[in-house]
Amino acid sequence: MGSFSIWHWLIVLVIVVIVFGTKKLKNIGSDLGGAVKGFKDGMKDGGTAPPEDQPVAPAQVVNAVPAADKTTIDVQARQKS
């Protein structure tokens, strides 16, 4: 009872084709294939190191506070008694 036979899958396939139609299923299949191809191409491009002849720009530090800026005040919180 846990596994489906080939006849169960064929009946499900026929119902899906009747509900969605072959044209819509073809479009879904081509869209899915294009997405998978794009993902694979992106993984290939992302895994390569930058060429040696092109210099890599240094990383930019955002919201850096200079060491000479002493505006932080350290306080100790006390509870009311």
C-alpha positions, 0 to 999 in steps of 0.5 A: 500500500506504500508504493504506487504501481505504474498504473497509478502514475499513468492515471495521475499523468492523464489527469494532469494533462487534462487539467493543464493541457499540453501547451501549458505543460510544455511552457512550464517544462521549457521555463524550468529547463531554462532556470536550471541551465541558468543556475548551472551557468551561474555556478560555473561563473561564480566558482572561478577566480578572477584573472591574474592580470586584472587587479581586484578592488579592495573591500570598502568599510562601511560605518567605520569610526576613527580611533580618535573619536571618543564619544562613547561613555561607559556607564554602569547600570544600577538597580533601584532599591 
